[in-house]
Amino acid sequence: MLPARRRPRGERIVSEASSVIDDLCRESEELDRLVGELDAERWALATPAVGWSVAHQIAHLAWTDHSALLAVTDARAFAAEVDKALSAPDTFVDEGADAGAALPPARLLAEWRQGRAALGQALRAAPPKARFPWYGPPMSVASMATGRLMETWAHGQDVADALGVVRAPTDRLRHVVRIGVRARDFAFRARGLDVPPEEFRVEVVAPSGELWTYGPKDAGQRVTGPALDFCLLVTQRAHRADLAVRAEGADADRWLDIAQAFAGPPGAGREPGGGDR
């Protein structure tokens, strides 16, 4: 029997990127089903993020999708957006959400749909090895799509909480877990802390029951638990005290207090019991 042909690296990159983009589209469609038929009163419902309504959450996604589209298609225009952010680092995110939330819900919904569709098309058309500027490190096609999926899932969680909806987790959470694991060092640096010199072992149980593992098996620092809880932790949608994520080792334990899967300054996170700081 002949050995299986190993796909060229370029083909693997394209396949990985396409898979993440497909999952991003599915994640967006799931959130769309939550908000697509809401009346104006429910668009105005408060979410767990202080000062943000359901409309703010969708407006933020639309705003960030637009920024990502500029990063992929017009680096000069995106650089101008970065300059705006640098001139108002503490307020530019809220200002973008406020502007979108002030739109009539039907228009906001239409702009979010159009923007995410345009971004998906641009990512699929981009060269496989392309790198795009971002507010943090430059992004590949797959990493840009992964970041958008993470944000869509996280802000979708805020929307679901506001609407009193319990979402069934899916194995699309693999992407959120992966970005959370890879952002470990950034979480320490963002707080001015020394990065642990050793890799951690992370073992989380997927919604399907599969075990997802990262890092060396014999690592002295370990994190274990359900993938859903790990994702809620690294996106700062729940306090660790309310989650079944466990750490072995002082450095791993410290990480659970500061973990973040997103770029930018450390978030305040949520208080135990589901509250927001």
C-alpha positions in Angstrom: 0.0 0.0 0.0 1.4 3.4 -1.0 1.7 6.0 1.9 -0.9 8.8 1.9 0.2 11.8 0.0 1.2 14.7 2.4 -0.6 17.8 1.3 1.7 20.8 0.4 1.9 23.4 3.2 0.0 25.9 1.0 -2.9 23.6 0.7 -3.0 23.0 4.4 -3.0 26.7 5.1 -5.9 27.2 2.7 -7.8 24.3 4.2 -7.3 25.5 7.7 -8.4 29.1 6.9 -11.4 27.9 5.0 -12.5 25.8 7.9 -12.3 28.6 10.4 -14.1 31.0 8.0 -16.9 28.4 7.7 -17.2 28.2 11.5 -17.2 32.0 11.8 -20.1 32.1 9.4 -22.0 29.5 11.4 -21.3 31.3 14.7 -22.6 34.6 13.2 -25.7 32.9 11.8 -26.5 31.4 15.2 -26.3 34.9 16.8 -28.3 36.3 13.9 -31.1 33.9 14.8 -31.2 35.3 18.3 -31.5 39.0 17.3 -33.0 38.9 13.8 -36.6 39.1 15.0 -36.2 41.2 18.1 -38.4 44.3 18.6 -37.0 47.7 19.5 -37.6 47.1 23.2 -35.5 44.0 23.3 -32.7 45.5 21.3 -32.5 48.0 24.1 -32.2 45.4 26.9 -29.1 45.7 29.1 -26.5 43.0 28.8 -24.0 42.0 31.5 -21.5 44.5 30.1 -22.2 47.7 32.0 -23.7 50.4 29.7 -24.1 48.1 26.7 -27.4 47.0 25.4 -28.1 44.2 22.9 -27.8 46.8 20.2 -24.3 47.8 21.6 -23.1 44.3 21.3 -24.1 43.9 17.7 -22.9 47.4 16.9 -19.5 46.4 18.3 -19.3 43.3 16.1 -20.3 45.3 13.0 -17.7 48.0 13.9 -14.9 45.4 14.4 -15.9 43.5 11.2 -15.5 46.8 9.4 -12.1 47.4 10.9 -11.1 43.8 10.0 -12.3 44.4 6.4 -10.1 47.5 6.1 -7.1 45.6 7.5 -7.6 42.9 4.8 -8.4 45.2 1.9 -7.0 48.7 2.6 -4.0 48.8 5.0 -3.7 52.6 4.7 -7.4 53.2 5.7 -6.9 50.7 8.6 -3.8 52.6 9.7 -6.0 55.7 10.0 -8.4 53.8 12.2 -5.5 52.8 14.4 -4.5 56.4 14.7 -8.0 57.2 15.9 -7.8 54.5 18.5 -4.5 55.7 19.7 -5.8 59.2 20.2 -8.6 57.9 22.4 -7.5 54.6 23.8 -9.9 54.5 26.7 -13.0 55.5 24.8 -12.8 54.5 21.1 -14.4 51.1 21.6 -17.4 52.5 23.5 -17.7 55.3 21.0 -17.9 52.9 18.1 -20.6 50.8 19.9 -22.5 53.9 20.9 -22.7 55.2 17.3 -24.0 51.8 16.0 -26.4 51.3 18.8 -28.0 54.7 18.0 -29.1 53.4 14.6 -32.6 52.0 14.0 -32.4 48.3 14.8 -33.2 47.3 11.2 -30.4 49.4 9.8 -27.9 48.1 12.4 -28.9 44.5 11.6 -28.5 45.1 7.9 -25.1 46.7 8.3 -23.8 43.9 10.5 -25.0 41.3 8.0 -23.5 43.1 5.0 -20.2 43.8 6.8 -19.6 40.2 8.0 -20.5 38.9 4.5 -18.0 41.3 2.9 -15.3 40.3 5.5 -15.9 36.6 4.8 -15.5 37.1 1.1 -12.4 39.2 1.5 -10.8 36.5 3.8 -11.6 33.8 1.3 -10.1 35.8 -1.6 -6.9 36.7 0.3 -3.6 35.1 -0.5 -3.0 32.0 1.7 0.2 33.4 3.3 -1.1 37.0 3.7 -0.5 38.9 6.9 -2.8 41.8 7.9 -2.2 44.6 10.3 -4.2 44.7 13.5 -4.5 46.4 16.9 -2.2 43.7 18.2 0.3 41.6 16.3 -0.3 41.1 12.5 -2.8 38.4 11.6 -2.9 35.6 9.1 -6.2 34.7 7.3 -6.9 31.9 9.8 -6.0 34.0 12.8 -8.1 36.9 11.7 -11.1 34.6 11.2 -10.4 33.0 14.6 -10.3 36.3 16.3 -13.6 37.3 14.7 -15.2 34.0 15.8 -14.0 34.5 19.3 -15.5 37.9 19.5 -18.7 36.8 17.9 -19.1 34.0 20.4 -18.2 36.1 23.4 -20.5 39.1 22.5 -23.2 36.6 21.5 -22.9 35.2 25.1 -23.7 38.6 26.4 -26.7 38.9 24.1 -27.9 35.4 25.1 -27.6 36.3 28.8 -29.6 39.5 28.3 -32.4 37.5 26.5 -32.4 34.7 29.0 -31.3 32.2 26.4 -29.1 29.2 27.2 -27.1 28.4 24.0 -26.0 24.8 23.3 -22.2 24.8 23.0 -20.6 23.4 19.9 -17.2 22.2 18.9 -16.6 25.6 17.3 -15.3 26.4 20.7 -12.1 24.7 19.7 -11.1 28.0 18.0 -11.8 30.0 21.2 -9.8 27.6 23.3 -6.9 27.7 20.9 -6.7 31.5 20.9 -7.0 31.5 24.7 -4.2 29.1 25.1 -2.0 31.0 22.7 -2.7 34.3 24.4 -1.2 33.0 27.7 2.0 35.0 27.5 0.2 38.2 26.4 -2.1 38.0 29.4 0.9 38.1 31.7 2.7 40.9 29.8 -0.5 43.0 29.6 -0.3 43.2 33.4 3.4 43.8 33.7 4.0 40.3 35.0 6.9 37.9 34.2 5.9 35.2 31.7 6.2 31.7 33.2 9.2 30.0 31.6 7.5 26.6 31.3 4.7 25.6 29.0 1.4 24.7 30.6 -0.5 21.5 29.9 -4.1 22.4 29.1 -6.8 19.6 28.9 -10.4 20.6 28.2 -13.4 18.5 27.3 -15.2 19.5 24.2 -19.0 19.7 24.0 -18.8 16.5 21.8 -16.9 14.7 24.6 -13.6 14.8 22.8 -10.5 15.8 24.9 -8.6 18.7 23.5 -5.0 19.0 24.7 -2.2 21.6 24.5 1.3 21.6 25.8 3.6 18.8 27.1 2.0 15.8 28.9 4.5 16.0 31.7 4.2 19.7 32.4 4.2 20.6 36.1 1.6 23.4 35.5 -1.8 22.2 34.4 -5.3 23.5 33.6 -8.3 21.2 33.2 -12.0 21.5 32.8 -14.9 21.8 30.3 -14.1 23.7 27.1 -17.2 25.9 27.6 -16.0 27.0 31.0 -12.5 27.7 29.7 -13.9 29.8 26.9 -16.1 31.8 29.4 -13.0 32.3 31.5 -10.6 33.5 28.7 -13.2 35.8 27.2 -14.0 37.1 30.7 -17.7 36.3 30.5 -17.6 34.6 33.9 -15.6 34.6 37.0 -13.4 31.6 37.7 -15.2 31.0 41.0 -18.3 30.1 38.9 -16.6 27.8 36.5 -15.3 24.2 36.7 -11.8 25.1 35.4 -9.0 23.9 37.7 -5.3 24.7 38.0 -2.3 22.7 39.3 0.7 24.9 40.1 1.1 28.4 41.2 1.7 29.9 37.7 -1.3 28.1 36.2 -3.4 29.3 39.1 -2.3 32.8 38.6 -3.2 32.5 34.9 -6.8 31.7 35.6 -7.1 35.0 37.4 -5.8 37.1 34.5 -6.5 35.0 31.3 -7.7 36.9 28.3 -8.2 35.8 24.7 -8.5 39.4 23.3 -5.9 42.0 22.3 -5.7 45.3 24.2 -5.5 46.2 27.9 -6.7 43.8 30.6 -10.4 43.6 31.0 -12.1 44.0 34.4 -13.9 40.8 34.0 -17.0 39.7 35.9 -17.6 39.4 39.6 -18.5 36.0 41.1 -22.1 35.0 40.8 -22.5 36.5 37.3 -22.0 40.2 38.1 -20.0 42.7 36.1 -17.3 44.9 37.5 
